[in-house]
Amino acid sequence: MKREQSFLVKLTQDVIISASSASEGHHRSLDYLPGSLFLGLAATRGYTELSPDDSWTVFHSGKVRFLDALPYMEGQPSHPMPLSFHSYKGEQALNDKKTMLEADKVFDPSMPFDGAQAGQPSQLRGGYITLAGSINQPKLNYRMKTAIDPSQGRAAKSQLFGYQALEAGQQFLFTLQADSVSDKLFEKSVKWLTGAAQLGRSRTAQYGGVTITPLKALKPSSISNQPKTLTLWLQSDLALVDSLGQPSLTPHPYLFDLPPGSRWSIESSFIRTRRYSQYNAKRRCFDTERHVINRGSVLRFELSQPLTDEALTGLTVQGLYQESGLGQMSVNSPILAHRHPSFSKLASNPKLSTKGEAPLAQPQTPLINLLALRSGSTDQHKHASELAARLFESIVDAVQESRQWLGLVSNQPLPSSPGRSQWGSVKALSSDYRSDPSQLWKVIFSPESGAIRPRSGWDLSIGPQQTLASRVQQLCEQQGLEGHALLADVLGELATLGLSERWQEKIMGTKPQVQEVSS
């Protein structure tokens, strides 16, 4: 009997999940939480409680699977962006708010269609998508750090390094699966995974804090049986081995137990691969190198005969390292059935609620305040001030990131930053275009002539390929301010804060910065 338990993971601190074990070059973090993290967490808490046979069943046999944690979006689980999704180069595939894919502008170039090609196809890579078409790119930040020489109590020579990490405050969803496992073992596994935990690298140096909460079971999606074709959409990396036990990056039909005579449709499949070695903290060494087909890959097969419902269900998990969440696949997903994706409605997938507990409290975010304003339940000026204050704090945090990124010490001013003139321009424009929010947005954020664009201090670097101007625009977009009636009030209040002494303190670095140490 198959059992499942879903969990909501909230990051209370930044979390470092290294994409590579290499110690040289720029550090990159994964944008999801691998299932091996949760396997390790459960093993740390419960391995010694079990008999050798039960330990093998839970942590090594693959009968219990700790799946990857992917972004939790609008009360829905998300999925890796299918590599079959393309748009024409230069054409915007997102809606105006850049939160949803436009189904008519996204297509699968391997599917037949009537008409001439309208341009050069460009593959949509990275990010995550719900079955309703919402998209999400997990937030990553980068911090410079240095090792401390214990004999002198100051920075060690030639020990400067940096970490990219998943930003705190984000939510992820993962699932625990079990086949033919006793209720007692399953409930113990759920208990080990519940509560506060530390995940990833540098867990003793301000990183890795999460809270894990059990949720009600997800409603399983139905699998459509297509007589002649089979489409597999990889939800996690897939590690295959051929008949000789060697790693295989070619998805031969026999590796999936498909009927003899079936053919892998190379021309309509989309594959990326990678290899990596995973570090085992218990053994203090790296495990065997893994050769995998990447998550998001789309594999299509031409079948010699229809598959039974039981065979289709068995295809949802394939390959090696299933206990760590590898080999998870979506079978014959409806959004991949045609040239253009067929997105479902949000209402078709109800929001999850916590199992056996009261629903999670709704945070008082700027977006909630804006919605309350639209209903006329609160005062406009009060909301504008509160939202501006929150935005200002986020911008101050961005300045702090810049100081760390540039390696500046206390009392060392930033090389460039918005001054009184720049903030004054924002305040003046907010007053001039108070009655026209759409035009105000353009004169503030236009990449050619906007008041907040990469120039005159707004080009301050706060990380890889990101400026203070792009961060401010991103923050405003996240709060739904583009074209909103509240835009002028918020920007006016924000500019007032930018003219304050606190902004000058952050620019000049007059307050000592918190000492960063390595793990």
C-alpha angles and dihedrals in degrees: 000000000000118000130186136190123185125208135197113221117198119190110228091176135022110281124213116210108170116219091203137027091221113122095202130069131027114335115236128190128212114248093225138046111255119228089239088073091061092042089055092046093053092044092051092053101038114017095098092049093064134073117247091259094050091045090054092048096050103036108024114020099071091235087111114048127194104202128207117271111237128185116290108226129186092333091307135105115248132220135208113271107266111245088220091070113102138166130192113272111262093017119113110237094186131079121253093273091048092231102106137045116241103233094207091054096049120074145165107239091204092064119090119249140169115249142042125297109265096207145317113325115236120196119236106230132180131014131069135270137200123221086254092061100255113143132207135184111197113236117250128186134190127220129187115223138175135209116245122232102228093202093058103023093230139094114307117238116262092001101117114132140152140223129209110206144174107265119249119253097045124122129223134185126217136169135219113213129190135184122198094347124141119256090241094057092045094050090049090053091051090050093051091053097048125095136017118345144164118236136180130006131338092023091163094051108064095288137104106035116149139157119219121203126184116237136197114276117277117247105253116239119236121244118227116219111226110189100212107023139047126199121193119190110194113229092182137011115296122218112194130182125200128227090280093054093252123134111266127199091182112087099221112187093239090062087067095042091246118166116280111269094035115134133213105235100223094176093059099038127093118205139174124179139195141172130217143159118234120220116232108210093194095056093031093227142087122273124229114301113264124219108199144170107238127252112261093039115136118217121191128190135187108223126218090209136004119276124236120244089250091054092050091052090050090057093067090083122037142154134019133326093034090153088066094051099264122138098038112150140176111225121217094341110198093226089064097045098092141032091265120042119258105220120196126225120266091239091064091070110049120210118265123245128200117271113250093348138091114272115273112272115259108246119234096240127163088254091057089050090052092051090049089051092054090055089054093238098127141035116276097219092050092052093047091052093047093048092046090051091052092047091049091053090051091050091049088052089052090053089052089052088052092053090052092044092052093043095237121168128216116296091017109122123225115261091239135358141154110285136189092289093055095046089045090056090053091051093048094049091048088058096043095050099034092126095047111055094172093055091043090057090053096049090047102043106021107134090220104043109357122134089235106049133117097293141078096031097321087091089073108140115235099171144327109340094341130113133192089252093057091046093052091049091047092051092051092048091051090056093051094245097138105116092349121145089236094058097095094049093048095047091046092053090044092053090051090056089047089059092054129106092250091065090052090050091055092047095048094039093228092153115072114252123234110264113249119212132183124247 
